[in-house]
Amino acid sequence: MARSTTNQLATYERSYRELAAQLADIGFIASGSLALRHNRCGTKTCRCHADPPQLHGPYWQWTAKVNAKTVNRRLNLDPPLN
């Protein structure tokens, strides 16, 4: 291998080891996905049914497969009041 190729591989290997160390420090990761959602309500005279609509939200929603079924949960991520 050429010297430049060897240096490049060494650089990639150092970068890989640094990234692997950062990933190890992340900790617990839950399965599923998080999405920001905007919803409509059931009240026909609400602003969310206007033209153009002003949807309610944003709300964080977690979705995952649990025992072969899709589970959706709206998360309350508001900070606690002190």
PDB file of N, CA, C and O in Angstrom:
ATOM      1  N   MET A   1       0.833  -1.178   0.000  1.00  0.00           N
ATOM      2  CA  MET A   1       0.000   0.000   0.000  1.00  0.00           C
ATOM      3  C   MET A   1       0.878   1.242   0.000  1.00  0.00           C
ATOM      4  O   MET A   1       1.960   1.266   0.588  1.00  0.00           O
ATOM      5  N   ALA A   2       0.389   2.258  -0.667  1.00  0.00           N
ATOM      6  CA  ALA A   2       1.108   3.516  -0.684  1.00  0.00           C
ATOM      7  C   ALA A   2       1.043   4.176   0.686  1.00  0.00           C
ATOM      8  O   ALA A   2       0.138   3.909   1.477  1.00  0.00           O
ATOM      9  N   ARG A   3       2.018   5.046   0.955  1.00  0.00           N
ATOM     10  CA  ARG A   3       2.081   5.727   2.249  1.00  0.00           C
ATOM     11  C   ARG A   3       0.827   6.560   2.502  1.00  0.00           C
ATOM     12  O   ARG A   3       0.334   6.587   3.630  1.00  0.00           O
ATOM     13  N   SER A   4       0.299   7.240   1.484  1.00  0.00           N
ATOM     14  CA  SER A   4      -0.885   8.081   1.663  1.00  0.00           C
ATOM     15  C   SER A   4      -2.118   7.230   1.990  1.00  0.00           C
ATOM     16  O   SER A   4      -2.976   7.643   2.771  1.00  0.00           O
ATOM     17  N   THR A   5      -2.197   6.052   1.392  1.00  0.00           N
ATOM     18  CA  THR A   5      -3.310   5.152   1.676  1.00  0.00           C
ATOM     19  C   THR A   5      -3.231   4.647   3.113  1.00  0.00           C
ATOM     20  O   THR A   5      -4.249   4.551   3.798  1.00  0.00           O
ATOM     21  N   THR A   6      -2.036   4.330   3.565  1.00  0.00           N
ATOM     22  CA  THR A   6      -1.838   3.873   4.933  1.00  0.00           C
ATOM     23  C   THR A   6      -2.210   4.972   5.927  1.00  0.00           C
ATOM     24  O   THR A   6      -2.866   4.705   6.934  1.00  0.00           O
ATOM     25  N   ASN A   7      -1.794   6.197   5.648  1.00  0.00           N
ATOM     26  CA  ASN A   7      -2.144   7.321   6.519  1.00  0.00           C
ATOM     27  C   ASN A   7      -3.648   7.547   6.543  1.00  0.00           C
ATOM     28  O   ASN A   7      -4.221   7.822   7.597  1.00  0.00           O
ATOM     29  N   GLN A   8      -4.285   7.431   5.389  1.00  0.00           N
ATOM     30  CA  GLN A   8      -5.732   7.637   5.310  1.00  0.00           C
ATOM     31  C   GLN A   8      -6.470   6.554   6.096  1.00  0.00           C
ATOM     32  O   GLN A   8      -7.432   6.847   6.806  1.00  0.00           O
ATOM     33  N   LEU A   9      -6.025   5.319   5.973  1.00  0.00           N
ATOM     34  CA  LEU A   9      -6.645   4.228   6.733  1.00  0.00           C
ATOM     35  C   LEU A   9      -6.459   4.437   8.235  1.00  0.00           C
ATOM     36  O   LEU A   9      -7.382   4.177   9.007  1.00  0.00           O
ATOM     37  N   ALA A  10      -5.303   4.892   8.657  1.00  0.00           N
ATOM     38  CA  ALA A  10      -5.061   5.155  10.074  1.00  0.00           C
ATOM     39  C   ALA A  10      -5.979   6.272  10.574  1.00  0.00           C
ATOM     40  O   ALA A  10      -6.501   6.198  11.686  1.00  0.00           O
ATOM     41  N   THR A  11      -6.175   7.301   9.755  1.00  0.00           N
ATOM     42  CA  THR A  11      -7.074   8.390  10.118  1.00  0.00           C
ATOM     43  C   THR A  11      -8.498   7.885  10.255  1.00  0.00           C
ATOM     44  O   THR A  11      -9.193   8.243  11.207  1.00  0.00           O
ATOM     45  N   TYR A  12      -8.942   7.060   9.319  1.00  0.00           N
ATOM     46  CA  TYR A  12     -10.292   6.489   9.391  1.00  0.00           C
ATOM     47  C   TYR A  12     -10.461   5.609  10.629  1.00  0.00           C
ATOM     48  O   TYR A  12     -11.507   5.630  11.278  1.00  0.00           O
ATOM     49  N   GLU A  13      -9.433   4.844  10.945  1.00  0.00           N
ATOM     50  CA  GLU A  13      -9.504   3.962  12.109  1.00  0.00           C
ATOM     51  C   GLU A  13      -9.590   4.774  13.404  1.00  0.00           C
ATOM     52  O   GLU A  13     -10.360   4.421  14.298  1.00  0.00           O
ATOM     53  N   ARG A  14      -8.815   5.854  13.520  1.00  0.00           N
ATOM     54  CA  ARG A  14      -8.899   6.737  14.699  1.00  0.00           C
ATOM     55  C   ARG A  14     -10.294   7.343  14.811  1.00  0.00           C
ATOM     56  O   ARG A  14     -10.880   7.381  15.893  1.00  0.00           O
ATOM     57  N   SER A  15     -10.815   7.812  13.689  1.00  0.00           N
ATOM     58  CA  SER A  15     -12.150   8.411  13.673  1.00  0.00           C
ATOM     59  C   SER A  15     -13.198   7.385  14.095  1.00  0.00           C
ATOM     60  O   SER A  15     -14.107   7.697  14.865  1.00  0.00           O
ATOM     61  N   TYR A  16     -13.067   6.166  13.589  1.00  0.00           N
ATOM     62  CA  TYR A  16     -13.993   5.096  13.949  1.00  0.00           C
ATOM     63  C   TYR A  16     -13.964   4.830  15.450  1.00  0.00           C
ATOM     64  O   TYR A  16     -15.016   4.702  16.077  1.00  0.00           O
ATOM     65  N   ARG A  17     -12.775   4.745  16.025  1.00  0.00           N
ATOM     66  CA  ARG A  17     -12.644   4.472  17.457  1.00  0.00           C
ATOM     67  C   ARG A  17     -13.233   5.613  18.297  1.00  0.00           C
ATOM     68  O   ARG A  17     -13.854   5.361  19.330  1.00  0.00           O
ATOM     69  N   GLU A  18     -13.044   6.855  17.863  1.00  0.00           N
ATOM     70  CA  GLU A  18     -13.620   8.000  18.577  1.00  0.00           C
ATOM     71  C   GLU A  18     -15.152   7.952  18.535  1.00  0.00           C
ATOM     72  O   GLU A  18     -15.812   8.188  19.548  1.00  0.00           O
ATOM     73  N   LEU A  19     -15.706   7.650  17.371  1.00  0.00           N
ATOM     74  CA  LEU A  19     -17.167   7.564  17.241  1.00  0.00           C
ATOM     75  C   LEU A  19     -17.726   6.397  18.058  1.00  0.00           C
ATOM     76  O   LEU A  19     -18.784   6.519  18.675  1.00  0.00           O
ATOM     77  N   ALA A  20     -17.022   5.280  18.058  1.00  0.00           N
ATOM     78  CA  ALA A  20     -17.472   4.126  18.840  1.00  0.00           C
ATOM     79  C   ALA A  20     -17.470   4.459  20.329  1.00  0.00           C
ATOM     80  O   ALA A  20     -18.370   4.035  21.054  1.00  0.00           O
ATOM     81  N   ALA A  21     -16.479   5.206  20.794  1.00  0.00           N
ATOM     82  CA  ALA A  21     -16.428   5.610  22.200  1.00  0.00           C
ATOM     83  C   ALA A  21     -17.587   6.551  22.532  1.00  0.00           C
ATOM     84  O   ALA A  21     -18.176   6.442  23.607  1.00  0.00           O
ATOM     85  N   GLN A  22     -17.925   7.476  21.624  1.00  0.00           N
ATOM     86  CA  GLN A  22     -19.058   8.372  21.841  1.00  0.00           C
ATOM     87  C   GLN A  22     -20.366   7.595  21.920  1.00  0.00           C
ATOM     88  O   GLN A  22     -21.215   7.893  22.760  1.00  0.00           O
ATOM     89  N   LEU A  23     -20.535   6.603  21.052  1.00  0.00           N
ATOM     90  CA  LEU A  23     -21.744   5.776  21.079  1.00  0.00           C
ATOM     91  C   LEU A  23     -21.859   4.982  22.373  1.00  0.00           C
ATOM     92  O   LEU A  23     -22.959   4.783  22.889  1.00  0.00           O
ATOM     93  N   ALA A  24     -20.747   4.537  22.887  1.00  0.00           N
ATOM     94  CA  ALA A  24     -20.761   3.765  24.134  1.00  0.00           C
ATOM     95  C   ALA A  24     -21.223   4.621  25.308  1.00  0.00           C
ATOM     96  O   ALA A  24     -21.778   4.098  26.274  1.00  0.00           O
ATOM     97  N   ASP A  25     -20.997   5.939  25.234  1.00  0.00           N
ATOM     98  CA  ASP A  25     -21.384   6.848  26.314  1.00  0.00           C
ATOM     99  C   ASP A  25     -22.836   7.290  26.247  1.00  0.00           C
ATOM    100  O   ASP A  25     -23.311   7.936  27.181  1.00  0.00           O
ATOM    101  N   ILE A  26     -23.555   6.970  25.187  1.00  0.00           N
ATOM    102  CA  ILE A  26     -24.930   7.438  25.022  1.00  0.00           C
ATOM    103  C   ILE A  26     -25.849   6.846  26.076  1.00  0.00           C
ATOM    104  O   ILE A  26     -26.692   7.553  26.629  1.00  0.00           O
ATOM    105  N   GLY A  27     -25.702   5.576  26.357  1.00  0.00           N
ATOM    106  CA  GLY A  27     -26.557   4.942  27.365  1.00  0.00           C
ATOM    107  C   GLY A  27     -27.769   4.281  26.735  1.00  0.00           C
ATOM    108  O   GLY A  27     -27.729   3.837  25.588  1.00  0.00           O
ATOM    109  N   PHE A  28     -28.867   4.222  27.517  1.00  0.00           N
ATOM    110  CA  PHE A  28     -30.077   3.519  27.097  1.00  0.00           C
ATOM    111  C   PHE A  28     -30.719   4.176  25.893  1.00  0.00           C
ATOM    112  O   PHE A  28     -30.891   5.394  25.857  1.00  0.00           O
ATOM    113  N   ILE A  29     -31.074   3.368  24.910  1.00  0.00           N
ATOM    114  CA  ILE A  29     -31.798   3.825  23.733  1.00  0.00           C
ATOM    115  C   ILE A  29     -33.042   2.955  23.601  1.00  0.00           C
ATOM    116  O   ILE A  29     -32.935   1.731  23.524  1.00  0.00           O
ATOM    117  N   ALA A  30     -34.209   3.567  23.575  1.00  0.00           N
ATOM    118  CA  ALA A  30     -35.463   2.828  23.457  1.00  0.00           C
ATOM    119  C   ALA A  30     -35.737   2.489  21.996  1.00  0.00           C
ATOM    120  O   ALA A  30     -35.341   3.226  21.093  1.00  0.00           O
ATOM    121  N   SER A  31     -36.405   1.387  21.777  1.00  0.00           N
ATOM    122  CA  SER A  31     -36.791   1.027  20.419  1.00  0.00           C
ATOM    123  C   SER A  31     -37.986   1.862  19.996  1.00  0.00           C
ATOM    124  O   SER A  31     -38.703   2.402  20.838  1.00  0.00           O
ATOM    125  N   GLY A  32     -38.197   1.966  18.709  1.00  0.00           N
ATOM    126  CA  GLY A  32     -39.316   2.741  18.198  1.00  0.00           C
ATOM    127  C   GLY A  32     -38.849   4.061  17.622  1.00  0.00           C
ATOM    128  O   GLY A  32     -37.656   4.286  17.420  1.00  0.00           O
ATOM    129  N   SER A  33     -39.812   4.929  17.362  1.00  0.00           N
ATOM    130  CA  SER A  33     -39.469   6.225  16.790  1.00  0.00           C
ATOM    131  C   SER A  33     -40.289   7.326  17.439  1.00  0.00           C
ATOM    132  O   SER A  33     -41.389   7.089  17.939  1.00  0.00           O
ATOM    133  N   LEU A  34     -39.741   8.527  17.424  1.00  0.00           N
ATOM    134  CA  LEU A  34     -40.420   9.714  17.926  1.00  0.00           C
ATOM    135  C   LEU A  34     -40.764  10.604  16.747  1.00  0.00           C
ATOM    136  O   LEU A  34     -39.963  10.772  15.828  1.00  0.00           O
ATOM    137  N   ALA A  35     -41.961  11.172  16.778  1.00  0.00           N
ATOM    138  CA  ALA A  35     -42.376  12.078  15.709  1.00  0.00           C
ATOM    139  C   ALA A  35     -43.150  13.243  16.309  1.00  0.00           C
ATOM    140  O   ALA A  35     -43.867  13.086  17.298  1.00  0.00           O
ATOM    141  N   LEU A  36     -42.999  14.390  15.711  1.00  0.00           N
ATOM    142  CA  LEU A  36     -43.764  15.565  16.099  1.00  0.00           C
ATOM    143  C   LEU A  36     -45.051  15.567  15.292  1.00  0.00           C
ATOM    144  O   LEU A  36     -45.011  15.501  14.064  1.00  0.00           O
ATOM    145  N   ARG A  37     -46.181  15.642  15.959  1.00  0.00           N
ATOM    146  CA  ARG A  37     -47.486  15.548  15.287  1.00  0.00           C
ATOM    147  C   ARG A  37     -48.319  16.795  15.547  1.00  0.00           C
ATOM    148  O   ARG A  37     -48.193  17.432  16.593  1.00  0.00           O
ATOM    149  N   HIS A  38     -49.174  17.136  14.583  1.00  0.00           N
ATOM    150  CA  HIS A  38     -50.195  18.170  14.706  1.00  0.00           C
ATOM    151  C   HIS A  38     -51.525  17.498  14.377  1.00  0.00           C
ATOM    152  O   HIS A  38     -51.627  16.789  13.375  1.00  0.00           O
ATOM    153  N   ASN A  39     -52.550  17.713  15.213  1.00  0.00           N
ATOM    154  CA  ASN A  39     -53.791  16.965  15.078  1.00  0.00           C
ATOM    155  C   ASN A  39     -54.997  17.876  14.895  1.00  0.00           C
ATOM    156  O   ASN A  39     -54.943  19.075  15.168  1.00  0.00           O
ATOM    157  N   ARG A  40     -56.094  17.271  14.422  1.00  0.00           N
ATOM    158  CA  ARG A  40     -57.408  17.901  14.391  1.00  0.00           C
ATOM    159  C   ARG A  40     -58.258  17.294  15.494  1.00  0.00           C
ATOM    160  O   ARG A  40     -58.130  16.115  15.821  1.00  0.00           O
ATOM    161  N   CYS A  41     -59.128  18.122  16.060  1.00  0.00           N
ATOM    162  CA  CYS A  41     -60.025  17.623  17.096  1.00  0.00           C
ATOM    163  C   CYS A  41     -61.387  17.297  16.473  1.00  0.00           C
ATOM    164  O   CYS A  41     -61.553  17.390  15.256  1.00  0.00           O
ATOM    165  N   GLY A  42     -62.345  16.919  17.295  1.00  0.00           N
ATOM    166  CA  GLY A  42     -63.658  16.543  16.802  1.00  0.00           C
ATOM    167  C   GLY A  42     -64.670  17.673  16.757  1.00  0.00           C
ATOM    168  O   GLY A  42     -65.800  17.464  16.316  1.00  0.00           O
ATOM    169  N   THR A  43     -64.293  18.870  17.204  1.00  0.00           N
ATOM    170  CA  THR A  43     -65.218  20.004  17.220  1.00  0.00           C
ATOM    171  C   THR A  43     -65.220  20.676  15.851  1.00  0.00           C
ATOM    172  O   THR A  43     -64.203  21.226  15.427  1.00  0.00           O
ATOM    173  N   LYS A  44     -66.354  20.633  15.160  1.00  0.00           N
ATOM    174  CA  LYS A  44     -66.425  21.139  13.783  1.00  0.00           C
ATOM    175  C   LYS A  44     -66.189  22.642  13.662  1.00  0.00           C
ATOM    176  O   LYS A  44     -65.754  23.111  12.610  1.00  0.00           O
ATOM    177  N   THR A  45     -66.472  23.412  14.732  1.00  0.00           N
ATOM    178  CA  THR A  45     -66.295  24.858  14.662  1.00  0.00           C
ATOM    179  C   THR A  45     -64.911  25.305  15.129  1.00  0.00           C
ATOM    180  O   THR A  45     -64.657  26.506  15.217  1.00  0.00           O
ATOM    181  N   CYS A  46     -64.029  24.384  15.424  1.00  0.00           N
ATOM    182  CA  CYS A  46     -62.691  24.692  15.910  1.00  0.00           C
ATOM    183  C   CYS A  46     -61.816  25.223  14.774  1.00  0.00           C
ATOM    184  O   CYS A  46     -62.084  24.968  13.600  1.00  0.00           O
ATOM    185  N   ARG A  47     -60.773  25.961  15.137  1.00  0.00           N
ATOM    186  CA  ARG A  47     -59.846  26.526  14.161  1.00  0.00           C
ATOM    187  C   ARG A  47     -59.110  25.466  13.347  1.00  0.00           C
ATOM    188  O   ARG A  47     -58.604  25.751  12.262  1.00  0.00           O
ATOM    189  N   CYS A  48     -59.053  24.242  13.874  1.00  0.00           N
ATOM    190  CA  CYS A  48     -58.351  23.181  13.149  1.00  0.00           C
ATOM    191  C   CYS A  48     -59.143  22.694  11.935  1.00  0.00           C
ATOM    192  O   CYS A  48     -58.602  21.961  11.107  1.00  0.00           O
ATOM    193  N   HIS A  49     -60.422  23.089  11.812  1.00  0.00           N
ATOM    194  CA  HIS A  49     -61.239  22.718  10.653  1.00  0.00           C
ATOM    195  C   HIS A  49     -61.431  23.892   9.702  1.00  0.00           C
ATOM    196  O   HIS A  49     -62.159  23.776   8.716  1.00  0.00           O
ATOM    197  N   ALA A  50     -60.783  25.027   9.986  1.00  0.00           N
ATOM    198  CA  ALA A  50     -60.922  26.223   9.155  1.00  0.00           C
ATOM    199  C   ALA A  50     -60.152  26.051   7.844  1.00  0.00           C
ATOM    200  O   ALA A  50     -59.471  25.048   7.631  1.00  0.00           O
ATOM    201  N   ASP A  51     -60.279  27.046   6.981  1.00  0.00           N
ATOM    202  CA  ASP A  51     -59.544  27.034   5.718  1.00  0.00           C
ATOM    203  C   ASP A  51     -58.681  28.278   5.664  1.00  0.00           C
ATOM    204  O   ASP A  51     -59.243  29.352   5.450  1.00  0.00           O
ATOM    205  N   PRO A  52     -57.410  28.238   5.831  1.00  0.00           N
ATOM    206  CA  PRO A  52     -56.550  27.072   6.057  1.00  0.00           C
ATOM    207  C   PRO A  52     -56.616  26.617   7.518  1.00  0.00           C
ATOM    208  O   PRO A  52     -56.855  27.426   8.414  1.00  0.00           O
ATOM    209  N   PRO A  53     -56.407  25.341   7.747  1.00  0.00           N
ATOM    210  CA  PRO A  53     -56.510  24.818   9.111  1.00  0.00           C
ATOM    211  C   PRO A  53     -55.330  25.253   9.985  1.00  0.00           C
ATOM    212  O   PRO A  53     -54.202  25.384   9.511  1.00  0.00           O
ATOM    213  N   GLN A  54     -55.614  25.468  11.255  1.00  0.00           N
ATOM    214  CA  GLN A  54     -54.576  25.723  12.270  1.00  0.00           C
ATOM    215  C   GLN A  54     -54.624  24.559  13.238  1.00  0.00           C
ATOM    216  O   GLN A  54     -55.367  24.578  14.220  1.00  0.00           O
ATOM    217  N   LEU A  55     -53.831  23.554  12.952  1.00  0.00           N
ATOM    218  CA  LEU A  55     -53.885  22.312  13.708  1.00  0.00           C
ATOM    219  C   LEU A  55     -53.374  22.473  15.138  1.00  0.00           C
ATOM    220  O   LEU A  55     -52.590  23.375  15.434  1.00  0.00           O
ATOM    221  N   HIS A  56     -53.834  21.579  16.019  1.00  0.00           N
ATOM    222  CA  HIS A  56     -53.396  21.561  17.410  1.00  0.00           C
ATOM    223  C   HIS A  56     -52.031  20.895  17.494  1.00  0.00           C
ATOM    224  O   HIS A  56     -51.730  19.976  16.733  1.00  0.00           O
ATOM    225  N   GLY A  57     -51.224  21.358  18.406  1.00  0.00           N
ATOM    226  CA  GLY A  57     -49.916  20.728  18.590  1.00  0.00           C
ATOM    227  C   GLY A  57     -48.839  21.786  18.672  1.00  0.00           C
ATOM    228  O   GLY A  57     -49.143  22.971  18.813  1.00  0.00           O
ATOM    229  N   PRO A  58     -47.617  21.388  18.589  1.00  0.00           N
ATOM    230  CA  PRO A  58     -47.102  20.059  18.268  1.00  0.00           C
ATOM    231  C   PRO A  58     -47.134  19.122  19.488  1.00  0.00           C
ATOM    232  O   PRO A  58     -47.018  19.555  20.635  1.00  0.00           O
ATOM    233  N   TYR A  59     -47.294  17.848  19.199  1.00  0.00           N
ATOM    234  CA  TYR A  59     -47.282  16.792  20.214  1.00  0.00           C
ATOM    235  C   TYR A  59     -46.218  15.767  19.817  1.00  0.00           C
ATOM    236  O   TYR A  59     -46.075  15.440  18.639  1.00  0.00           O
ATOM    237  N   TRP A  60     -45.480  15.269  20.794  1.00  0.00           N
ATOM    238  CA  TRP A  60     -44.529  14.193  20.539  1.00  0.00           C
ATOM    239  C   TRP A  60     -45.252  12.866  20.639  1.00  0.00           C
ATOM    240  O   TRP A  60     -45.978  12.614  21.600  1.00  0.00           O
ATOM    241  N   GLN A  61     -45.050  12.010  19.633  1.00  0.00           N
ATOM    242  CA  GLN A  61     -45.682  10.691  19.615  1.00  0.00           C
ATOM    243  C   GLN A  61     -44.611   9.625  19.445  1.00  0.00           C
ATOM    244  O   GLN A  61     -43.761   9.717  18.560  1.00  0.00           O
ATOM    245  N   TRP A  62     -44.664   8.609  20.308  1.00  0.00           N
ATOM    246  CA  TRP A  62     -43.755   7.466  20.240  1.00  0.00           C
ATOM    247  C   TRP A  62     -44.494   6.305  19.609  1.00  0.00           C
ATOM    248  O   TRP A  62     -45.624   6.004  19.992  1.00  0.00           O
ATOM    249  N   THR A  63     -43.865   5.646  18.642  1.00  0.00           N
ATOM    250  CA  THR A  63     -44.448   4.493  17.955  1.00  0.00           C
ATOM    251  C   THR A  63     -43.434   3.357  17.965  1.00  0.00           C
ATOM    252  O   THR A  63     -42.254   3.564  17.681  1.00  0.00           O
ATOM    253  N   ALA A  64     -43.903   2.151  18.297  1.00  0.00           N
ATOM    254  CA  ALA A  64     -43.024   0.983  18.307  1.00  0.00           C
ATOM    255  C   ALA A  64     -43.854  -0.276  18.147  1.00  0.00           C
ATOM    256  O   ALA A  64     -45.072  -0.259  18.325  1.00  0.00           O
ATOM    257  N   LYS A  65     -43.188  -1.357  17.813  1.00  0.00           N
ATOM    258  CA  LYS A  65     -43.819  -2.672  17.766  1.00  0.00           C
ATOM    259  C   LYS A  65     -43.621  -3.350  19.109  1.00  0.00           C
ATOM    260  O   LYS A  65     -42.488  -3.494  19.569  1.00  0.00           O
ATOM    261  N   VAL A  66     -44.706  -3.769  19.742  1.00  0.00           N
ATOM    262  CA  VAL A  66     -44.664  -4.473  21.018  1.00  0.00           C
ATOM    263  C   VAL A  66     -45.498  -5.734  20.853  1.00  0.00           C
ATOM    264  O   VAL A  66     -46.701  -5.660  20.599  1.00  0.00           O
ATOM    265  N   ASN A  67     -44.863  -6.889  20.998  1.00  0.00           N
ATOM    266  CA  ASN A  67     -45.537  -8.179  20.808  1.00  0.00           C
ATOM    267  C   ASN A  67     -46.255  -8.237  19.468  1.00  0.00           C
ATOM    268  O   ASN A  67     -47.413  -8.647  19.398  1.00  0.00           O
ATOM    269  N   ALA A  68     -45.576  -7.830  18.412  1.00  0.00           N
ATOM    270  CA  ALA A  68     -46.054  -7.875  17.025  1.00  0.00           C
ATOM    271  C   ALA A  68     -47.237  -6.931  16.757  1.00  0.00           C
ATOM    272  O   ALA A  68     -47.926  -7.083  15.748  1.00  0.00           O
ATOM    273  N   LYS A  69     -47.477  -5.964  17.645  1.00  0.00           N
ATOM    274  CA  LYS A  69     -48.536  -4.975  17.429  1.00  0.00           C
ATOM    275  C   LYS A  69     -47.930  -3.580  17.500  1.00  0.00           C
ATOM    276  O   LYS A  69     -47.010  -3.331  18.279  1.00  0.00           O
ATOM    277  N   THR A  70     -48.452  -2.677  16.683  1.00  0.00           N
ATOM    278  CA  THR A  70     -47.989  -1.298  16.709  1.00  0.00           C
ATOM    279  C   THR A  70     -48.617  -0.560  17.880  1.00  0.00           C
ATOM    280  O   THR A  70     -49.834  -0.586  18.067  1.00  0.00           O
ATOM    281  N   VAL A  71     -47.775   0.097  18.665  1.00  0.00           N
ATOM    282  CA  VAL A  71     -48.216   0.847  19.834  1.00  0.00           C
ATOM    283  C   VAL A  71     -47.867   2.314  19.617  1.00  0.00           C
ATOM    284  O   VAL A  71     -46.736   2.636  19.251  1.00  0.00           O
ATOM    285  N   ASN A  72     -48.833   3.205  19.841  1.00  0.00           N
ATOM    286  CA  ASN A  72     -48.625   4.652  19.748  1.00  0.00           C
ATOM    287  C   ASN A  72     -48.910   5.269  21.109  1.00  0.00           C
ATOM    288  O   ASN A  72     -49.911   4.943  21.747  1.00  0.00           O
ATOM    289  N   ARG A  73     -48.035   6.155  21.548  1.00  0.00           N
ATOM    290  CA  ARG A  73     -48.244   6.856  22.809  1.00  0.00           C
ATOM    291  C   ARG A  73     -47.879   8.322  22.612  1.00  0.00           C
ATOM    292  O   ARG A  73     -46.836   8.642  22.040  1.00  0.00           O
ATOM    293  N   ARG A  74     -48.744   9.205  23.089  1.00  0.00           N
ATOM    294  CA  ARG A  74     -48.422  10.626  23.097  1.00  0.00           C
ATOM    295  C   ARG A  74     -47.634  10.899  24.366  1.00  0.00           C
ATOM    296  O   ARG A  74     -48.061  10.530  25.460  1.00  0.00           O
ATOM    297  N   LEU A  75     -46.486  11.545  24.223  1.00  0.00           N
ATOM    298  CA  LEU A  75     -45.599  11.790  25.349  1.00  0.00           C
ATOM    299  C   LEU A  75     -45.788  13.194  25.911  1.00  0.00           C
ATOM    300  O   LEU A  75     -45.977  14.152  25.162  1.00  0.00           O
ATOM    301  N   ASN A  76     -45.737  13.302  27.204  1.00  0.00           N
ATOM    302  CA  ASN A  76     -45.790  14.588  27.868  1.00  0.00           C
ATOM    303  C   ASN A  76     -44.357  14.996  28.176  1.00  0.00           C
ATOM    304  O   ASN A  76     -43.768  14.516  29.145  1.00  0.00           O
ATOM    305  N   LEU A  77     -43.794  15.880  27.359  1.00  0.00           N
ATOM    306  CA  LEU A  77     -42.413  16.287  27.516  1.00  0.00           C
ATOM    307  C   LEU A  77     -42.293  17.704  28.059  1.00  0.00           C
ATOM    308  O   LEU A  77     -41.237  18.325  27.938  1.00  0.00           O
ATOM    309  N   ASP A  78     -43.365  18.220  28.656  1.00  0.00           N
ATOM    310  CA  ASP A  78     -43.303  19.542  29.258  1.00  0.00           C
ATOM    311  C   ASP A  78     -42.431  19.488  30.498  1.00  0.00           C
ATOM    312  O   ASP A  78     -42.470  18.504  31.237  1.00  0.00           O
ATOM    313  N   PRO A  79     -41.636  20.541  30.743  1.00  0.00           N
ATOM    314  CA  PRO A  79     -40.809  20.546  31.953  1.00  0.00           C
ATOM    315  C   PRO A  79     -41.702  20.696  33.190  1.00  0.00           C
ATOM    316  O   PRO A  79     -42.752  21.334  33.116  1.00  0.00           O
ATOM    317  N   PRO A  80     -41.299  20.118  34.319  1.00  0.00           N
ATOM    318  CA  PRO A  80     -42.102  20.225  35.541  1.00  0.00           C
ATOM    319  C   PRO A  80     -42.105  21.664  36.049  1.00  0.00           C
ATOM    320  O   PRO A  80     -41.135  22.399  35.867  1.00  0.00           O
ATOM    321  N   LEU A  81     -43.205  22.054  36.686  1.00  0.00           N
ATOM    322  CA  LEU A  81     -43.303  23.384  37.263  1.00  0.00           C
ATOM    323  C   LEU A  81     -42.598  23.406  38.606  1.00  0.00           C
ATOM    324  O   LEU A  81     -42.759  22.488  39.411  1.00  0.00           O
ATOM    325  N   ASN A  82     -41.825  24.440  38.850  1.00  0.00           N
ATOM    326  CA  ASN A  82     -41.093  24.556  40.121  1.00  0.00           C
ATOM    327  C   ASN A  82     -41.753  25.567  41.013  1.00  0.00           C
ATOM    328  O   ASN A  82     -41.286  25.807  42.126  1.00  0.00           O
TER     329      ASN A  82
END
